[in-house]
Amino acid sequence: DERRRARPLSDLGLFLEPAIAGQPEARLNTLARDGWSVQSSYSGGAPPERLFDGDPRTLWHTHDSVEGESGLPQSVTIDLGAPTRFSGFAALPRQDGNQRGLITRWRLESSQDGEHWQVIGEDGFSNVVNNPVRQVVTLEEAQTARYLRFTALEAADGIHATLAEFDL
């Protein structure tokens, strides 16, 4: 009987519903972002300062409607203002239901002077396309750095990068 036949696991999907606006969200000892500044490797699109505006409805993106798609990799360089100790980061994907530019693979680098960089993490955001919730990454060891460079290595559409919020 067709109705009783077992379905393959690939037909199963799970989805974590994002928090409702106004409800407290679990946080990772988020550091104050006062005094942070940021630059994007791509000058078109939406400004990288949106990563720190506290509004999940806004986003940084590397697409420019006049110049077109920018290609990957794309990065943002964050000046924390002073050497800062942190044990991980959180990245909130775009929350508008659009999958374009959702970052699926990333690299995080640190620097004390903004010139010499050390890779401190490289991985992917598993299932972010189907479940675009806040991605929390805990590093193997706590780090101290003045500068961070977050690079989108791959994205859902393979063309450009987007991100709504970034926290340490």
C-alpha positions in Angstrom: 0.0 0.0 0.0 1.5 3.4 -1.1 0.4 5.2 2.1 2.2 2.8 4.4 5.5 2.8 2.5 8.4 4.2 4.5 9.6 7.6 3.4 13.3 8.2 3.0 15.0 10.5 5.5 15.6 13.1 2.8 11.9 13.9 2.9 12.1 14.9 6.6 12.9 18.5 7.5 13.3 20.3 10.8 13.0 24.0 11.4 13.8 26.0 14.4 11.5 29.0 14.5 13.2 32.3 15.2 12.4 34.1 18.4 9.3 36.3 18.3 10.2 40.0 18.3 10.2 41.4 21.8 11.1 38.1 23.5 14.5 37.8 25.1 17.0 35.7 23.0 19.6 33.4 24.5 22.9 35.3 24.2 26.6 34.4 24.3 27.9 36.9 26.8 27.7 39.5 24.0 30.3 42.3 24.3 29.3 45.9 23.9 29.9 47.1 20.4 30.5 50.7 21.3 33.6 52.0 19.7 33.8 49.3 17.0 34.3 50.4 13.4 34.1 48.2 10.3 35.1 48.3 6.7 34.0 46.0 3.9 36.2 44.6 1.2 33.5 45.7 -1.3 32.3 49.3 -1.5 28.9 48.7 -3.2 25.9 47.1 -1.6 24.7 48.0 1.9 27.1 49.4 4.5 28.8 47.1 6.9 27.9 49.3 9.9 24.5 47.6 9.7 26.2 44.5 11.3 26.2 46.5 14.6 23.0 48.5 14.5 21.0 46.0 16.6 18.3 45.7 14.0 17.8 42.2 12.5 15.8 43.7 9.7 18.8 45.5 8.2 21.8 43.8 6.7 25.2 44.2 5.1 25.4 42.9 1.6 27.9 43.0 -1.2 25.4 43.3 -4.1 25.1 46.7 -5.9 22.1 47.2 -8.1 24.2 49.4 -10.5 27.5 47.6 -10.5 26.0 44.0 -10.2 27.3 41.1 -8.2 30.7 41.3 -6.6 31.7 37.6 -6.3 33.2 35.8 -3.4 35.2 35.8 -1.1 34.1 39.0 0.6 35.0 40.2 4.0 34.5 42.7 6.7 37.3 44.0 8.9 36.3 45.0 12.4 38.4 47.3 14.6 37.4 46.6 18.2 39.0 49.8 19.3 41.3 48.0 21.8 42.6 44.5 22.4 39.6 42.5 23.4 39.3 39.0 24.8 36.5 36.8 23.3 35.6 33.1 23.1 33.4 33.0 20.1 31.1 35.0 17.9 27.5 35.0 16.7 26.3 35.8 13.2 22.6 36.5 12.4 21.8 35.7 8.7 19.4 38.0 6.8 15.9 37.7 8.2 13.8 38.8 5.3 13.1 35.3 3.9 15.5 35.9 0.9 18.2 33.2 0.6 20.5 35.3 -1.6 23.9 35.8 -0.1 23.3 33.5 3.0 26.9 32.7 4.1 27.4 28.9 4.2 31.2 28.8 4.7 33.3 31.4 6.5 36.8 32.2 7.9 37.6 34.3 11.0 41.0 35.9 11.4 42.5 38.1 14.1 45.3 40.7 14.2 46.9 43.0 16.7 47.9 45.6 14.1 45.5 45.3 11.2 48.3 44.1 8.9 49.4 40.6 10.1 46.6 38.1 10.3 46.1 34.7 12.0 43.3 32.3 11.1 41.4 31.4 14.3 38.5 29.6 12.7 37.1 28.3 9.4 33.9 26.4 9.1 30.4 26.5 7.7 27.0 27.4 8.9 25.2 24.1 8.6 21.7 24.2 7.1 21.5 28.0 7.3 19.6 28.1 4.0 16.7 26.1 5.5 17.1 27.5 9.0 18.4 31.1 9.0 18.7 31.5 12.8 21.5 33.1 14.8 24.7 31.1 14.3 26.7 30.8 17.5 30.4 29.7 17.1 32.5 28.8 20.2 36.3 28.9 19.4 38.5 26.1 20.7 40.5 28.7 22.7 39.7 32.2 23.9 41.4 34.9 21.8 42.6 38.4 22.3 42.7 40.7 19.3 42.2 44.3 18.3 41.1 43.5 14.7 38.9 40.8 13.3 38.4 39.9 9.7 35.2 37.8 8.9 35.3 36.4 5.4 32.4 34.8 3.5 34.0 32.0 1.5 30.8 30.5 0.1 27.2 31.6 0.0 23.9 30.0 -0.9 23.8 31.7 -4.3 27.6 31.6 -4.8 27.7 35.2 -5.8 27.6 37.7 -2.9 27.5 37.8 0.9 24.9 39.1 3.4 24.7 39.2 7.1 22.3 41.0 9.5 24.2 41.2 12.8 27.6 40.2 14.2 28.5 39.8 17.9 31.3 38.7 20.1 
